[in-house]
Amino acid sequence: MTRPNPSRAKLHRAYTVEEVARLYGVHRNTVRNWCDRGLPTLDSGRPLLIQGRDLRTFLQARRAQAKRPCPPGAIYCFRCKEPRVPADARAVFEASATKAGTLKAICATCGARMFRRAREATLPDILPGVAIQIMEAERHIEERPTPFMICD
């Protein structure tokens, strides 16, 4: 499930639990759990009403709390769910036609592949002390020369 986009809530509108659930494509119980975890409601009466401004603030705070910035020398590992140092202090940078490319490495903890988009100029800042091999990325199929087709 993707994180709910806080900007979908209208600031000056009051929502019921069912309306919030429909707005974000979640179950009503999920919205009730948000209320238990600190999402303010207008009053304790039924139906529960949630101010759009409060909903947006709550979801922005949850999103900010979930962020895990990577310190220099680390790439985010999706399997470990933590920033990790590349195994053997090695990484590969596949440069594309633009100034950006893909930084690839192996997680030293779990062995999963890690990826990060970066510009070649920022590589020393992102992974200081890591040996980075720079390669040219494979061209997209529309950028390749016309293939020779042998038809019998």
GUTORMI-501484 format. One record per residue (C-alpha): x, y, z; residue number from 1. Coordinates in Angstrom, 2 decimals. Layout:
BEGIN
+---------+---------+---------+-----+
:       X :       Y :       Z : pos :
+---------+---------+---------+-----+
:       X :       Y :       Z : NUM :
...
+---------+---------+---------+-----+
This chain:
BEGIN
+---------+---------+---------+-----+
:       X :       Y :       Z : pos :
+---------+---------+---------+-----+
:    0.00 :    0.00 :    0.00 :   1 :
:    1.29 :    3.45 :   -0.80 :   2 :
:    1.32 :    6.25 :    1.71 :   3 :
:   -1.74 :    8.49 :    1.58 :   4 :
:   -1.13 :   11.84 :   -0.11 :   5 :
:   -1.88 :   14.53 :    2.52 :   6 :
:   -2.75 :   17.16 :   -0.07 :   7 :
:   -5.89 :   15.27 :   -1.14 :   8 :
:   -7.71 :   16.54 :    1.96 :   9 :
:   -9.46 :   19.89 :    1.56 :  10 :
:   -8.44 :   22.17 :    4.44 :  11 :
:  -11.83 :   23.74 :    5.18 :  12 :
:  -13.98 :   20.63 :    4.90 :  13 :
:  -15.14 :   18.25 :    7.62 :  14 :
:  -15.01 :   14.55 :    6.69 :  15 :
:  -16.71 :   11.50 :    8.16 :  16 :
:  -14.70 :    8.34 :    8.74 :  17 :
:  -16.26 :    6.77 :    5.65 :  18 :
:  -15.42 :    9.78 :    3.48 :  19 :
:  -11.78 :    9.75 :    4.61 :  20 :
:  -11.62 :    6.00 :    3.91 :  21 :
:  -12.97 :    6.55 :    0.37 :  22 :
:  -10.70 :    9.55 :   -0.22 :  23 :
:   -7.53 :    7.57 :    0.53 :  24 :
:   -8.66 :    4.08 :   -0.49 :  25 :
:   -8.27 :    2.59 :    2.98 :  26 :
:  -10.61 :    0.69 :    5.28 :  27 :
:  -12.80 :    2.53 :    7.80 :  28 :
:  -10.98 :    0.76 :   10.63 :  29 :
:   -7.69 :    2.24 :    9.37 :  30 :
:   -9.14 :    5.73 :    9.77 :  31 :
:  -10.44 :    4.83 :   13.24 :  32 :
:   -6.94 :    3.58 :   14.13 :  33 :
:   -5.57 :    6.95 :   12.98 :  34 :
:   -8.01 :    8.62 :   15.39 :  35 :
:   -6.76 :    6.36 :   18.21 :  36 :
:   -3.17 :    7.31 :   17.30 :  37 :
:   -3.74 :   11.05 :   17.50 :  38 :
:   -5.85 :   12.23 :   14.55 :  39 :
:   -8.07 :   14.88 :   16.16 :  40 :
:  -11.84 :   14.73 :   15.69 :  41 :
:  -14.24 :   17.67 :   16.01 :  42 :
:  -16.13 :   16.09 :   18.92 :  43 :
:  -16.82 :   12.71 :   20.48 :  44 :
:  -20.33 :   12.45 :   18.98 :  45 :
:  -21.42 :   10.24 :   16.14 :  46 :
:  -20.65 :   10.38 :   13.29 :  47 :
:  -17.01 :   11.20 :   13.97 :  48 :
:  -16.05 :   14.31 :   12.02 :  49 :
:  -12.48 :   15.07 :   11.03 :  50 :
:  -11.39 :   18.54 :    9.94 :  51 :
:   -9.46 :   18.51 :    6.64 :  52 :
:   -6.68 :   20.69 :    8.09 :  53 :
:   -6.16 :   18.24 :   10.98 :  54 :
:   -6.19 :   15.27 :    8.60 :  55 :
:   -3.57 :   16.87 :    6.36 :  56 :
:   -1.34 :   17.80 :    9.32 :  57 :
:   -1.63 :   14.28 :   10.79 :  58 :
:   -0.70 :   12.58 :    7.50 :  59 :
:    2.20 :   14.98 :    6.86 :  60 :
:    3.58 :   14.23 :   10.34 :  61 :
:    3.28 :   10.47 :    9.72 :  62 :
:    5.08 :   10.83 :    6.40 :  63 :
:    7.88 :   12.93 :    7.93 :  64 :
:    8.29 :   10.42 :   10.77 :  65 :
:    8.66 :    7.53 :    8.30 :  66 :
:   11.52 :    9.15 :    6.37 :  67 :
:   14.97 :    7.67 :    6.86 :  68 :
:   17.64 :    9.94 :    5.38 :  69 :
:   20.83 :    8.24 :    4.29 :  70 :
:   24.06 :    9.45 :    5.87 :  71 :
:   27.15 :    9.82 :    3.65 :  72 :
:   28.59 :    6.42 :    2.77 :  73 :
:   25.26 :    4.56 :    2.83 :  74 :
:   22.47 :    3.60 :    0.43 :  75 :
:   18.96 :    2.65 :    1.55 :  76 :
:   18.36 :   -1.12 :    1.62 :  77 :
:   14.69 :   -1.98 :    1.06 :  78 :
:   15.07 :   -5.45 :    2.56 :  79 :
:   16.68 :   -4.20 :    5.80 :  80 :
:   14.62 :   -0.98 :    5.74 :  81 :
:   17.71 :    0.92 :    6.89 :  82 :
:   20.55 :    2.87 :    5.27 :  83 :
:   23.42 :    0.40 :    4.81 :  84 :
:   27.06 :    0.50 :    3.72 :  85 :
:   27.83 :   -1.29 :    0.42 :  86 :
:   29.52 :   -4.69 :    0.74 :  87 :
:   33.31 :   -4.65 :    0.24 :  88 :
:   33.13 :   -0.83 :   -0.05 :  89 :
:   32.37 :   -1.17 :   -3.77 :  90 :
:   29.63 :    0.17 :   -6.00 :  91 :
:   28.85 :    0.56 :   -9.71 :  92 :
:   27.53 :    3.74 :  -11.31 :  93 :
:   25.72 :    3.30 :  -14.62 :  94 :
:   25.82 :    6.66 :  -16.36 :  95 :
:   22.96 :    7.37 :  -18.73 :  96 :
:   22.78 :    9.89 :  -21.56 :  97 :
:   21.65 :   12.55 :  -19.11 :  98 :
:   23.90 :   13.80 :  -16.33 :  99 :
:   22.23 :   11.39 :  -13.88 : 100 :
:   22.64 :    7.65 :  -13.53 : 101 :
:   21.99 :    4.69 :  -11.26 : 102 :
:   24.25 :    3.82 :   -8.37 : 103 :
:   24.16 :    0.07 :   -7.66 : 104 :
:   25.62 :   -1.84 :   -4.71 : 105 :
:   25.14 :   -4.95 :   -2.58 : 106 :
:   24.01 :   -4.63 :    1.05 : 107 :
:   26.75 :   -5.74 :    3.43 : 108 :
:   24.17 :   -7.03 :    5.93 : 109 :
:   21.59 :   -8.99 :    3.92 : 110 :
:   23.15 :   -9.26 :    0.43 : 111 :
:   20.23 :   -7.55 :   -1.33 : 112 :
:   20.82 :   -5.25 :   -4.30 : 113 :
:   20.59 :   -1.54 :   -3.50 : 114 :
:   19.91 :    1.24 :   -6.00 : 115 :
:   20.03 :    5.03 :   -5.90 : 116 :
:   19.62 :    7.66 :   -8.60 : 117 :
:   22.45 :   10.18 :   -8.51 : 118 :
:   24.48 :   12.60 :  -10.58 : 119 :
:   28.06 :   11.67 :  -11.36 : 120 :
:   29.32 :   14.92 :   -9.84 : 121 :
:   27.81 :   14.08 :   -6.42 : 122 :
:   29.22 :   10.54 :   -6.11 : 123 :
:   32.14 :   11.53 :   -3.82 : 124 :
:   29.64 :   13.19 :   -1.45 : 125 :
:   27.19 :   10.28 :   -1.46 : 126 :
:   29.70 :    7.45 :   -0.98 : 127 :
:   33.00 :    8.78 :    0.38 : 128 :
:   35.62 :    6.08 :    0.76 : 129 :
:   33.78 :    3.65 :   -1.52 : 130 :
:   35.35 :    2.47 :   -4.76 : 131 :
:   32.90 :    3.35 :   -7.53 : 132 :
:   33.24 :    1.81 :  -10.97 : 133 :
:   31.67 :    4.04 :  -13.63 : 134 :
:   30.07 :    2.29 :  -16.60 : 135 :
:   27.91 :    3.43 :  -19.48 : 136 :
:   24.34 :    2.20 :  -19.11 : 137 :
:   22.78 :    0.09 :  -21.84 : 138 :
:   20.96 :    2.19 :  -24.35 : 139 :
:   17.19 :    1.99 :  -24.61 : 140 :
:   15.85 :   -0.04 :  -27.51 : 141 :
:   14.78 :    3.08 :  -29.43 : 142 :
:   18.33 :    4.49 :  -29.15 : 143 :
:   20.01 :    1.37 :  -30.55 : 144 :
:   20.83 :    0.94 :  -34.23 : 145 :
:   18.27 :   -0.90 :  -36.33 : 146 :
:   18.74 :   -4.63 :  -35.82 : 147 :
:   19.56 :   -6.87 :  -38.76 : 148 :
:   16.74 :   -9.33 :  -39.22 : 149 :
:   17.23 :  -12.53 :  -41.14 : 150 :
:   13.95 :  -13.78 :  -42.48 : 151 :
:   13.84 :  -17.12 :  -44.22 : 152 :
+---------+---------+---------+-----+
